[in-house]
Amino acid sequence: MTAKLELRNINKSYGKFKVISDLSLTIEKGEFFVILGPSGTGKSTLLKIIVGIEQPDSGKIIIDGKDVTKLPPNKRNIAMVFQNYALYPNMNVFDNIAFPLRMNHFRNISRRVHETAQKLGIENLLDKKVTQISGGQQQRVALARAIVRNPALFLLDEPLSNLDARVRYAARNELKKIQQELDQTFLFVTHDQKEAEALGDRIGVLHSGKFEQIGSYEELYNDPKTVWVGDFIGDYPMNFIGEKGFRPEWAIIEDEGEYIATVDSVETVGGTYFLHCVGPEDSSIILKSETKYNAGDKVSFSIKKYKTFEEAQNQVQ
């Protein structure tokens, strides 16, 4: 079972502070959709509204054509995977997976648990305490506990953030593989761009309670629709000279270039140099170079590709 999720004109305020502002979104069946944004943009509030922990001030949550806005969480058929996995340390893996089945009086619990554990490759861990297994294995147990009751929709709230970098890399690849094998609808929330890029079929960039832009990571990076998205997406903020916004690699260092900049500092990444420069009109810009420069050097460059934002430049700060 997999579901289509629609959010229609969702609004949510706490007092005078507006957290979600007239937000609409459609997530298709079987899609891996990522909500990306920094802290304080409304990501967690939006998840709570979808799952039913919070009620919107206005708007509707539609799952497969059914309005679930007023339904309690246990009537929405949504599975939630939390940042810390919310596993029970006093239980073994089997009992953690079986917990929602017992709470909801399911039949054939043992068969369901073993089938789900086998699907995720953790059947050999069922007798172990969750404190005895690795972070990556705990992630699979948390997913198994969500999967075992056959939900229509999965919500994942930064479930990889507690893992170290090496384990996180493997875990996100496994998560994408599992989602594709299950052919389920996943809604994943993160502040990590690498996770969003690796996992999302589409990414919604959330800022001040609304989506600045929705698209693939490539679209967000190469064709940002607002100044804020251009500045937020990517390892480096977008450069600006006048109305021209450009990525470091969109500028070409060449003799007799269009502009002159002065190198302030140099960052080495592998065999590539990122030149932090003072550009025209005292602008701070970053250029990508295969040649090493030193602080104080003059660099001549031309902009081969750029974006202009017109009205967005003034609207989004």
Rosetta silent file (secondary structure, phi, psi, omega in degrees, C-alpha in Angstrom):
SEQUENCE: MTAKLELRNINKSYGKFKVISDLSLTIEKGEFFVILGPSGTGKSTLLKIIVGIEQPDSGKIIIDGKDVTKLPPNKRNIAMVFQNYALYPNMNVFDNIAFPLRMNHFRNISRRVHETAQKLGIENLLDKKVTQISGGQQQRVALARAIVRNPALFLLDEPLSNLDARVRYAARNELKKIQQELDQTFLFVTHDQKEAEALGDRIGVLHSGKFEQIGSYEELYNDPKTVWVGDFIGDYPMNFIGEKGFRPEWAIIEDEGEYIATVDSVETVGGTYFLHCVGPEDSSIILKSETKYNAGDKVSFSIKKYKTFEEAQNQVQ
SCORE:     score description
SCORE:     0.000 S_00000001
   1 L     0.000  128.937  175.878    0.000    0.000    0.000 S_00000001
   2 L  -139.312  157.353 -168.886    1.339    3.396   -0.938 S_00000001
   3 L  -133.802  157.552  169.809   -0.313    6.792   -0.941 S_00000001
   4 L   -97.265  134.736 -179.895   -0.461   10.206   -2.544 S_00000001
   5 E  -113.393  131.983  175.014   -0.182   13.117   -0.117 S_00000001
   6 E  -126.331  130.293  171.736   -1.686   16.559   -0.737 S_00000001
   7 E  -111.835  126.950 -175.223   -1.293   19.604    1.470 S_00000001
   8 E  -121.137  108.425  171.994   -3.683   22.420    0.601 S_00000001
   9 E    51.907   53.335 -178.561   -3.087   25.965    1.834 S_00000001
  10 E   -78.579  131.070  174.911   -1.726   24.985    5.242 S_00000001
  11 E  -128.843  140.796  177.046   -1.316   27.793    7.776 S_00000001
  12 E  -151.622  127.221  177.559    0.007   27.554   11.328 S_00000001
  13 E  -128.870  151.520  168.838    0.866   30.285   13.840 S_00000001
  14 E  -116.946  104.422 -172.709    1.921   30.351   17.459 S_00000001
  15 L    65.432 -127.996  179.559    0.607   33.624   18.770 S_00000001
  16 L   -88.933   -4.550 -176.298    1.749   36.326   16.343 S_00000001
  17 E   -91.022  115.983 -179.097    4.541   34.145   14.933 S_00000001
  18 E   -87.369  116.465 -176.971    3.579   32.525   11.613 S_00000001
  19 E   -92.884  -43.560  177.440    5.367   29.180   11.248 S_00000001
  20 E  -121.852  129.861 -171.863    3.666   27.794    8.107 S_00000001
  21 E  -122.696   99.875  173.287    2.335   30.231    5.529 S_00000001
  22 E    48.180   50.338 -173.051   -0.289   29.141    2.958 S_00000001
  23 E   -91.162  130.855  175.746    1.740   26.061    2.030 S_00000001
  24 E  -127.634  146.335 -176.337    0.563   23.647   -0.666 S_00000001
  25 E  -162.508  142.447  171.035    2.301   20.484   -1.879 S_00000001
  26 E  -124.242  125.327  176.123    1.534   17.267   -3.756 S_00000001
  27 E  -113.472  123.165 -174.887    3.694   14.170   -3.245 S_00000001
  28 L   -79.208  161.391  177.584    2.999   11.373   -5.697 S_00000001
  29 L   -58.450  133.343  176.810    2.694    7.673   -4.880 S_00000001
  30 L    77.024    7.952 -178.339    6.088    6.009   -4.519 S_00000001
  31 L   -87.825  144.567  171.049    7.982    9.309   -4.477 S_00000001
  32 E  -101.750  101.197 -176.261   10.911   10.054   -2.200 S_00000001
  33 E  -106.508  132.542 -179.367   10.313   13.703   -1.346 S_00000001
  34 E  -113.604  130.451  169.806   12.765   15.661    0.799 S_00000001
  35 E   -97.529  118.025 -175.387   11.984   18.810    2.754 S_00000001
  36 E  -116.696  135.175  175.797   15.246   20.740    3.076 S_00000001
  37 L   177.046  159.378  177.716   15.888   23.836    5.140 S_00000001
  38 L   -70.810  172.899  177.951   17.851   25.296    8.038 S_00000001
  39 L   -61.241  145.363  175.147   16.638   25.188   11.636 S_00000001
  40 L    83.481   13.334 -178.388   13.629   27.326   12.448 S_00000001
  41 L   -96.976   -5.484  179.235   12.018   27.209    9.001 S_00000001
  42 L   106.378    7.456 -176.712    8.965   25.134   10.015 S_00000001
  43 H   -60.295  -51.798 -177.018   10.126   21.626    9.020 S_00000001
  44 H   -66.304  -38.962  178.195    9.247   19.913   12.298 S_00000001
  45 H   -61.562  -41.689 -179.973    5.953   21.788   12.625 S_00000001
  46 H   -63.193  -42.368  177.080    4.935   20.693    9.138 S_00000001
  47 H   -60.792  -43.807 -179.476    5.673   17.040    9.964 S_00000001
  48 H   -62.532  -34.719  177.421    3.628   17.287   13.156 S_00000001
  49 H   -68.420  -42.974 -178.903    0.711   18.690   11.178 S_00000001
  50 H   -64.268  -43.377 -176.362    0.892   15.887    8.596 S_00000001
  51 H   -78.378  -19.911  176.309    1.065   13.131   11.209 S_00000001
  52 L   104.270    5.494  177.384   -1.676   14.737   13.314 S_00000001
  53 L   -71.553  -35.189  176.494    0.240   15.776   16.433 S_00000001
  54 L  -117.646  150.259  174.608   -0.545   19.425   15.609 S_00000001
  55 L  -101.871  137.010  174.473   -3.642   20.877   13.950 S_00000001
  56 L   -71.277  153.756  173.438   -3.265   23.540   11.234 S_00000001
  57 L   -68.349  -34.252  175.755   -5.030   26.851   11.750 S_00000001
  58 E  -157.383  164.391 -179.062   -6.431   26.405    8.246 S_00000001
  59 E   105.106  175.225 -175.481   -5.920   24.180    5.232 S_00000001
  60 E  -133.827  148.151  171.275   -6.327   20.474    4.517 S_00000001
  61 E  -112.672  118.842 -177.040   -4.261   17.261    4.581 S_00000001
  62 E  -115.855  124.229  175.402   -5.442   14.814    1.920 S_00000001
  63 E  -117.032  115.802 -177.558   -4.172   11.209    1.751 S_00000001
  64 L    50.217   44.254  175.583   -5.296    9.294   -1.359 S_00000001
  65 L    83.361   -4.216 -178.506   -8.217   11.647   -1.827 S_00000001
  66 E  -102.928  129.257  177.638   -9.405   11.381    1.799 S_00000001
  67 E   -76.042  113.024 -178.055   -9.428   14.449    4.034 S_00000001
  68 L  -109.927   11.949 -172.428   -7.614   13.391    7.231 S_00000001
  69 L   -54.523  -38.816 -175.792   -7.162   16.891    8.686 S_00000001
  70 L   -95.636   -2.879 -177.983   -9.368   16.223   11.706 S_00000001
  71 L   -78.046  145.700  174.326   -8.360   12.585   12.243 S_00000001
  72 L   -69.389  163.355 -176.628   -6.125   11.604   15.195 S_00000001
  73 H   -55.093  -39.124 -176.008   -2.633   10.237   14.376 S_00000001
  74 H   -72.677   -5.986  178.343   -3.616    6.579   14.835 S_00000001
  75 H  -105.227    4.814 -175.432   -6.315    6.925   12.151 S_00000001
  76 L   -99.268   -8.506 -179.488   -4.057    8.343    9.410 S_00000001
  77 L    55.295   45.602  178.067   -2.058    5.182    8.617 S_00000001
  78 E  -115.574  135.039  175.483    1.222    7.109    8.709 S_00000001
  79 E  -103.506  136.610 -177.783    4.489    5.678   10.049 S_00000001
  80 E  -116.708  131.150  173.199    7.006    8.034   11.657 S_00000001
  81 E  -114.385  120.160 -171.855   10.757    7.384   11.974 S_00000001
  82 L   -92.002  167.461 -178.981   12.359    9.780   14.445 S_00000001
  83 L   -56.576  -42.378 -178.249   15.811   11.334   14.657 S_00000001
  84 L   -98.073   10.845  179.830   16.847    9.106   17.588 S_00000001
  85 L    71.628  -23.468  177.454   14.825    6.132   16.207 S_00000001
  86 L    53.598   40.229  175.301   12.810    6.035   19.493 S_00000001
  87 L   -81.583  155.239 -179.588   13.655    2.353   20.041 S_00000001
  88 L   -92.534  109.917 -173.381   12.992    0.734   23.415 S_00000001
  89 L   -66.013  -22.208 -179.334   16.397   -0.161   24.948 S_00000001
  90 L   -84.287   -4.918 -179.609   14.920   -2.690   27.361 S_00000001
  91 L  -106.858  155.448  171.988   13.433   -4.724   24.491 S_00000001
  92 E   -81.762  177.703 -175.823   15.098   -6.928   21.925 S_00000001
  93 H   -61.668  -43.499  179.971   14.818   -6.248   18.196 S_00000001
  94 H   -56.154  -49.516 -175.628   11.835   -8.586   17.742 S_00000001
  95 H   -68.540  -31.637  175.141    9.788   -6.866   20.444 S_00000001
  96 H   -63.565  -44.434 -179.607   10.661   -3.390   19.122 S_00000001
  97 H   -68.061  -37.751 -176.111    9.373   -4.332   15.675 S_00000001
  98 H   -76.531  -15.359 -171.444    6.310   -6.088   17.097 S_00000001
  99 H   -53.354  -51.011 -179.057    5.354   -3.225   19.407 S_00000001
 100 H   -65.598  -28.691  178.487    2.943   -1.357   17.064 S_00000001
 101 H   -68.249  -42.884  179.096    1.299   -4.635   16.060 S_00000001
 102 H   -66.966  -38.935 -179.548    0.599   -5.545   19.679 S_00000001
 103 H   -64.061  -29.674 -177.258   -0.652   -2.041   20.471 S_00000001
 104 L  -107.499   13.762  172.453   -3.143   -2.284   17.603 S_00000001
 105 L    57.914   43.623  175.079   -4.097   -5.948   18.201 S_00000001
 106 L   -72.295  156.473  172.606   -2.815   -7.300   14.890 S_00000001
 107 L   -96.770  168.972  175.799   -2.882  -11.033   14.173 S_00000001
 108 L    51.955   45.730 -175.467    0.023  -13.198   12.951 S_00000001
 109 H   -62.598  -46.815 -177.343    2.534  -10.939   14.703 S_00000001
 110 H   -60.224  -43.530 -179.811    5.460  -13.376   14.582 S_00000001
 111 H   -63.802  -44.089  179.907    5.034  -13.993   10.850 S_00000001
 112 H   -61.172  -43.898 -178.605    4.788  -10.276   10.089 S_00000001
 113 H   -63.512  -46.091 -178.154    7.900   -9.476   12.143 S_00000001
 114 H   -66.339  -39.107  178.647    9.985  -12.222   10.534 S_00000001
 115 H   -64.038  -42.386 -179.084    8.866  -11.293    6.997 S_00000001
 116 H   -69.193  -42.569  179.332    9.700   -7.623    7.583 S_00000001
 117 H   -63.144  -37.823  178.115   13.041   -8.393    9.237 S_00000001
 118 H   -66.062  -39.651  179.760   13.976  -10.656    6.347 S_00000001
 119 H   -60.748  -33.294 -178.113   13.070   -7.914    3.866 S_00000001
 120 L  -100.851    5.108  175.904   15.509   -5.556    5.631 S_00000001
 121 L    70.448   30.800 -179.173   18.230   -8.123    6.229 S_00000001
 122 L  -124.637   19.798 -178.135   18.035   -8.059   10.047 S_00000001
 123 H   -61.641  -30.202 -179.949   16.403  -11.431   10.751 S_00000001
 124 H   -76.172   -3.933 -178.735   19.602  -12.583   12.482 S_00000001
 125 H  -103.644   -0.624 -169.322   19.305   -9.674   14.960 S_00000001
 126 L   -58.728  -31.266 -178.126   15.818  -10.397   16.302 S_00000001
 127 L   -88.063   -6.200 -176.804   17.035  -11.826   19.623 S_00000001
 128 L   -85.222  149.237  170.721   19.536   -9.016   20.285 S_00000001
 129 E   -71.424  147.419 -177.917   18.905   -5.975   22.471 S_00000001
 130 H   -66.097  -20.263  176.891   18.897   -2.783   20.426 S_00000001
 131 H   -74.275  -10.217 -177.597   21.776   -1.512   22.600 S_00000001
 132 H   -99.609    1.369 -176.318   23.925   -4.330   21.199 S_00000001
 133 L  -116.828  164.557 -174.453   23.615   -3.401   17.523 S_00000001
 134 L   -75.609  168.018  177.827   25.158   -0.663   15.376 S_00000001
 135 H   -60.001  -41.867  178.597   23.616    2.680   14.445 S_00000001
 136 H   -64.334  -37.615  177.214   22.983    1.509   10.888 S_00000001
 137 H   -69.628  -36.498  176.458   21.270   -1.636   12.196 S_00000001
 138 H   -62.805  -36.701  176.398   19.182    0.457   14.574 S_00000001
 139 H   -60.308  -41.628 -180.000   18.020    2.480   11.575 S_00000001
 140 H   -67.199  -36.456  177.319   16.826   -0.724    9.924 S_00000001
 141 H   -64.920  -43.069  178.360   15.006   -1.774   13.093 S_00000001
 142 H   -62.057  -40.391  177.531   13.252    1.616   13.218 S_00000001
 143 H   -67.244  -39.985  179.009   12.258    1.228    9.573 S_00000001
 144 H   -62.026  -40.729  179.039   11.088   -2.343   10.182 S_00000001
 145 H   -63.654  -32.343  176.934    8.875   -1.154   13.046 S_00000001
 146 H   -75.577  -41.968 -174.662    7.368    1.386   10.630 S_00000001
 147 H   -70.594  -33.366 -166.157    7.024   -1.033    7.714 S_00000001
 148 L   -60.110  -26.177 -179.421    5.548   -3.954    9.661 S_00000001
 149 L   -99.605   12.461  173.148    2.048   -2.474    9.868 S_00000001
 150 L    55.470   61.097 -179.584    1.944   -1.596    6.164 S_00000001
 151 L   -74.324  163.816  177.925    1.420    2.178    6.396 S_00000001
 152 L   -83.354  -23.824 -171.652    0.330    4.330    3.480 S_00000001
 153 E  -150.674  139.401  177.644    3.003    6.963    4.064 S_00000001
 154 E  -110.344  128.544  172.045    6.396    7.203    5.773 S_00000001
 155 E  -111.880  127.819 -177.601    7.579   10.370    7.518 S_00000001
 156 E  -124.082  116.606 -174.338   11.277   10.474    8.450 S_00000001
 157 E  -101.451   91.711  179.549   12.494   13.260   10.734 S_00000001
 158 L    44.961   53.049 -173.298   16.289   13.615   10.241 S_00000001
 159 L   -73.258   -8.094 -178.164   16.848    9.902   10.992 S_00000001
 160 L  -104.631   -3.345 -169.632   20.520    9.950    9.925 S_00000001
 161 L   -68.846  -21.758 -179.652   21.725   12.968   11.879 S_00000001
 162 L   -88.553   -1.127 -179.739   22.978   10.980   14.879 S_00000001
 163 L   -90.886  150.316  176.137   25.238    8.761   12.757 S_00000001
 164 L   -73.253  167.993 -168.102   28.893    9.534   12.098 S_00000001
 165 H   -58.417  -43.284 -176.859   29.866   10.609    8.586 S_00000001
 166 H   -67.439  -44.570  179.730   31.011    7.211    7.278 S_00000001
 167 H   -67.309  -36.829 -178.995   27.977    5.340    8.630 S_00000001
 168 H   -62.662  -39.959  179.559   25.641    8.112    7.419 S_00000001
 169 H   -59.988  -46.945  179.507   26.931    7.755    3.859 S_00000001
 170 H   -68.408  -38.670 -176.202   26.179    4.020    3.835 S_00000001
 171 H   -65.986  -38.187 -178.986   22.871    4.466    5.657 S_00000001
 172 H   -70.941  -33.331  175.759   21.449    6.955    3.165 S_00000001
 173 H   -66.244  -40.078  177.691   22.309    4.670    0.263 S_00000001
 174 H   -65.029  -40.175 -178.652   20.599    1.795    2.062 S_00000001
 175 H   -63.297  -42.782  178.309   17.574    3.955    2.806 S_00000001
 176 H   -64.112  -41.678  179.376   17.121    4.902   -0.838 S_00000001
 177 H   -62.201  -43.994  179.893   17.484    1.271   -1.866 S_00000001
 178 H   -63.121  -44.247 -179.468   14.880    0.171    0.697 S_00000001
 179 H   -60.908  -41.109  179.850   12.431    2.852   -0.418 S_00000001
 180 H   -68.024  -38.417  179.090   12.762    1.790   -4.048 S_00000001
 181 H   -67.624  -38.168  179.728   12.324   -1.884   -3.178 S_00000001
 182 H   -77.161  -23.838 -175.249    9.228   -1.146   -1.092 S_00000001
 183 L    55.590   45.242 -178.978    7.870    1.310   -3.712 S_00000001
 184 L  -107.660  160.125  176.969    6.513    3.391   -0.822 S_00000001
 185 L   -84.624  118.968 -179.853    5.940    7.121   -0.440 S_00000001
 186 E  -115.116  131.864  171.555    8.663    8.638    1.752 S_00000001
 187 E  -116.558  114.602 -169.921    8.681   12.192    3.135 S_00000001
 188 E  -118.036  129.644 -179.084   12.115   12.924    4.566 S_00000001
 189 E  -109.634  133.642 -179.618   13.082   16.042    6.522 S_00000001
 190 E  -157.439  159.516  169.769   16.686   17.241    6.772 S_00000001
 191 L  -105.457   -0.827 -173.038   18.937   20.287    7.001 S_00000001
 192 L   -95.747  115.314 -177.587   21.724   18.364    5.217 S_00000001
 193 H   -64.978  -35.387  179.700   22.075   19.144    1.499 S_00000001
 194 H   -63.459  -40.061  175.837   24.116   15.997    0.792 S_00000001
 195 H   -63.632  -45.245 -179.816   21.294   13.861    2.173 S_00000001
 196 H   -60.258  -44.051 -179.250   18.750   15.774    0.133 S_00000001
 197 H   -64.312  -41.989 -176.149   20.819   15.405   -3.038 S_00000001
 198 H   -72.925  -31.968 -168.868   21.402   11.667   -2.501 S_00000001
 199 H  -103.724  -37.013 -166.056   17.840   10.750   -1.535 S_00000001
 200 L   -77.573  127.796  164.360   15.288   13.085   -3.047 S_00000001
 201 L   -66.215  -43.045  170.212   13.396   12.475   -6.269 S_00000001
 202 E  -135.499  155.863 -179.317   12.312   16.042   -5.607 S_00000001
 203 E  -127.969  132.218  172.672   13.348   18.512   -2.930 S_00000001
 204 E  -105.435  118.116 -179.518   11.265   21.284   -1.410 S_00000001
 205 E   -88.368  112.209 -175.020   13.413   24.091    0.007 S_00000001
 206 E   -96.105  130.919 -179.374   11.554   25.447    3.021 S_00000001
 207 E  -148.066  124.677  179.050   12.166   29.007    4.198 S_00000001
 208 L    52.804   41.827  172.790   10.054   31.096    6.567 S_00000001
 209 L    79.735    9.694  177.674    7.201   28.615    6.464 S_00000001
 210 E  -145.028  161.061  178.387    6.846   28.311    2.691 S_00000001
 211 E   -82.064  118.457  174.461    8.566   26.554   -0.199 S_00000001
 212 E   -70.982  -36.271 -178.131   10.980   28.849   -1.982 S_00000001
 213 E  -165.105  147.689  176.067   11.408   26.260   -4.741 S_00000001
 214 E  -127.444  132.456  178.567   10.663   22.602   -5.493 S_00000001
 215 E   173.217 -174.792  173.460   12.696   20.492   -7.907 S_00000001
 216 L   -71.324  163.162  179.184   15.601   18.095   -8.261 S_00000001
 217 H   -60.938  -38.150  179.596   18.864   19.066   -6.596 S_00000001
 218 H   -60.975  -41.244  178.197   20.332   19.763  -10.029 S_00000001
 219 H   -65.767  -42.014 -179.869   17.489   22.187  -10.798 S_00000001
 220 H   -64.083  -38.147 -177.388   17.868   23.936   -7.448 S_00000001
 221 H   -76.019  -46.946 -173.821   21.618   24.325   -7.935 S_00000001
 222 H   -86.225  -21.696 -177.227   21.715   25.288  -11.595 S_00000001
 223 L  -139.528   59.522  178.184   18.486   27.254  -11.813 S_00000001
 224 L   -63.399  139.932 -176.246   17.619   28.782   -8.422 S_00000001
 225 L   -91.503  -18.053  179.077   14.435   30.834   -8.623 S_00000001
 226 L  -134.055  162.088  176.967   15.206   33.207   -5.748 S_00000001
 227 H   -59.331  -40.982 -177.274   18.242   34.839   -4.226 S_00000001
 228 H   -62.360  -44.319  178.395   17.699   32.884   -1.019 S_00000001
 229 H   -63.572  -43.806  178.776   17.763   29.505   -2.793 S_00000001
 230 H   -59.801  -36.402 -178.942   20.867   30.512   -4.761 S_00000001
 231 H   -77.600  -33.869 -174.570   22.598   31.506   -1.547 S_00000001
 232 H   -82.404  -40.966 -174.724   21.472   28.442    0.451 S_00000001
 233 L   -81.653  136.431  178.089   22.002   25.626   -2.051 S_00000001
 234 L   108.780  160.989  178.360   25.551   24.459   -2.746 S_00000001
 235 L   -68.866  -26.257  179.580   28.798   24.129   -0.817 S_00000001
 236 L  -127.326  145.585  177.471   29.456   27.833   -1.404 S_00000001
 237 L   -64.791  156.178  177.969   27.011   30.741   -1.543 S_00000001
 238 L   -68.475  139.862  175.712   26.238   32.227   -4.910 S_00000001
 239 E   -80.169  149.687  174.826   28.444   35.148   -5.978 S_00000001
 240 E  -133.535  128.110  167.640   26.889   38.467   -6.919 S_00000001
 241 E  -126.907  109.097 -172.642   28.278   41.261   -9.049 S_00000001
 242 L    61.593 -126.858  179.389   25.499   43.744   -9.645 S_00000001
 243 L   -92.603    0.280 -178.624   22.491   41.758  -10.828 S_00000001
 244 E   -89.148  117.617  173.625   24.578   38.797  -11.976 S_00000001
 245 E  -104.933  130.248 -175.271   24.443   35.784   -9.654 S_00000001
 246 E  -148.324  146.584  175.015   26.920   33.025  -10.449 S_00000001
 247 L   -76.183  157.220  178.545   28.439   29.855   -8.990 S_00000001
 248 H   -52.808  -39.809 -176.803   32.241   29.661   -8.561 S_00000001
 249 H   -79.491   -7.198  177.339   32.517   27.241  -11.499 S_00000001
 250 H   -84.099   -6.693  176.062   30.442   29.513  -13.759 S_00000001
 251 E  -102.269  141.219 -179.267   33.322   31.994  -13.851 S_00000001
 252 E  -113.612  121.672  175.584   36.361   31.337  -16.064 S_00000001
 253 E   -77.647  123.701 -176.096   39.775   32.611  -15.046 S_00000001
 254 L  -156.308  158.071  175.430   41.439   33.946  -18.178 S_00000001
 255 L   -64.422  143.779  178.342   43.768   36.659  -19.423 S_00000001
 256 L    52.814   44.760  178.598   42.042   39.956  -20.152 S_00000001
 257 L   -73.229  177.679 -176.031   38.853   38.782  -18.475 S_00000001
 258 L   -71.545  -30.549 -175.356   35.759   40.855  -17.894 S_00000001
 259 E  -132.849  160.936  174.586   36.538   41.489  -14.209 S_00000001
 260 E  -122.211  135.107  176.130   39.519   41.755  -11.854 S_00000001
 261 E  -131.262  158.095  177.623   39.515   40.378   -8.291 S_00000001
 262 E  -112.042  126.351 -178.314   42.102   40.278   -5.508 S_00000001
 263 E   -69.828  127.826  178.081   42.723   36.969   -3.736 S_00000001
 264 E   -98.080  -42.995  176.994   42.105   37.237   -0.001 S_00000001
 265 E  -155.554  163.672 -176.585   42.600   33.562    0.937 S_00000001
 266 E  -127.383  130.795  176.354   42.856   30.162   -0.762 S_00000001
 267 E  -112.613  126.975 -178.675   41.025   26.953    0.164 S_00000001
 268 E  -101.851  124.181  177.360   42.389   23.680   -1.229 S_00000001
 269 E  -126.400  105.237 -173.756   39.931   20.836   -1.877 S_00000001
 270 L    62.397 -125.955  177.724   41.671   17.839   -3.428 S_00000001
 271 L  -100.192   15.268 -177.864   43.519   19.235   -6.449 S_00000001
 272 E  -112.553  144.792 -179.683   41.184   22.221   -6.819 S_00000001
 273 E  -112.806  132.395  174.332   41.635   25.692   -5.362 S_00000001
 274 E  -107.927  116.144 -174.050   38.779   27.905   -4.241 S_00000001
 275 E   -95.013  114.325  175.646   39.869   31.520   -4.275 S_00000001
 276 E   -87.743  114.737 -168.000   38.114   33.762   -1.769 S_00000001
 277 E  -125.822  161.382  166.698   38.411   37.161   -3.363 S_00000001
 278 E  -100.588  116.085 -174.983   37.464   40.804   -3.136 S_00000001
 279 L  -102.625 -164.253  179.124   35.796   41.572   -6.442 S_00000001
 280 H   -55.708  144.604  179.273   34.329   44.616   -8.151 S_00000001
 281 H    58.648   31.120  179.834   32.499   47.055   -5.868 S_00000001
 282 H    59.068   27.395  177.527   34.144   45.313   -2.867 S_00000001
 283 L   -73.253  147.389  174.152   31.991   42.234   -3.447 S_00000001
 284 E   -92.805  118.338 -177.989   32.988   38.955   -1.750 S_00000001
 285 E  -132.888  157.258  177.883   33.288   36.265   -4.400 S_00000001
 286 E  -122.414  128.346  178.598   34.650   32.728   -4.661 S_00000001
 287 E  -116.300  146.475  178.176   36.323   31.474   -7.838 S_00000001
 288 E   -99.882  131.803 -174.679   37.250   27.906   -8.722 S_00000001
 289 E  -140.857  144.895  172.208   40.750   27.387  -10.084 S_00000001
 290 L   -93.001   -7.881  179.385   43.017   24.545  -11.124 S_00000001
 291 L  -106.825  140.783 -178.378   46.009   26.864  -10.678 S_00000001
 292 L   -79.671  134.888  173.706   47.331   27.835   -7.274 S_00000001
 293 L  -122.990  165.436  179.019   47.210   31.507   -6.303 S_00000001
 294 L  -118.797  158.720  176.821   48.400   33.337   -3.205 S_00000001
 295 L   -56.239  133.503 -178.914   46.805   36.008   -1.051 S_00000001
 296 L    97.901  -16.570  178.693   47.228   39.386   -2.712 S_00000001
 297 L   -67.225  147.677  173.531   47.341   38.033   -6.285 S_00000001
 298 E   -92.120  136.585 -179.046   45.186   39.694   -8.943 S_00000001
 299 E  -124.837  130.311  177.762   42.877   37.376  -10.870 S_00000001
 300 E  -101.761  131.701 -177.327   41.236   38.173  -14.203 S_00000001
 301 E  -150.770  159.717  173.989   37.977   36.351  -14.963 S_00000001
 302 E  -125.255  151.686  179.040   34.823   36.371  -17.047 S_00000001
 303 E   -97.852  114.016 -176.363   31.367   35.124  -16.135 S_00000001
 304 L   -88.398  -22.933  179.283   30.258   32.518  -18.677 S_00000001
 305 L  -146.227  140.416  178.536   26.900   31.744  -17.054 S_00000001
 306 L  -155.696  165.889  176.445   24.815   33.708  -14.602 S_00000001
 307 E  -116.539  142.800  167.215   21.344   34.174  -13.158 S_00000001
 308 L  -116.385  141.138 -172.591   19.362   37.381  -12.766 S_00000001
 309 L  -108.852   -8.804  176.454   16.578   37.370  -10.208 S_00000001
 310 L    49.777 -117.352 -175.092   14.753   40.601  -11.035 S_00000001
 311 H   -64.139  -33.285 -177.097   11.899   41.023   -8.525 S_00000001
 312 H   -60.902  -30.553 -179.940   13.068   38.131   -6.359 S_00000001
 313 H   -56.909  -37.170 -178.768   16.243   40.029   -5.519 S_00000001
 314 H   -90.944  -25.064 -174.942   14.199   42.539   -3.544 S_00000001
 315 H   -80.929  -35.600 -173.171   11.507   40.169   -2.266 S_00000001
 316 L  -110.070  118.961 -179.963   13.676   37.482   -0.630 S_00000001
 317 L  -116.137    0.000    0.000   16.241   38.484    1.964 S_00000001
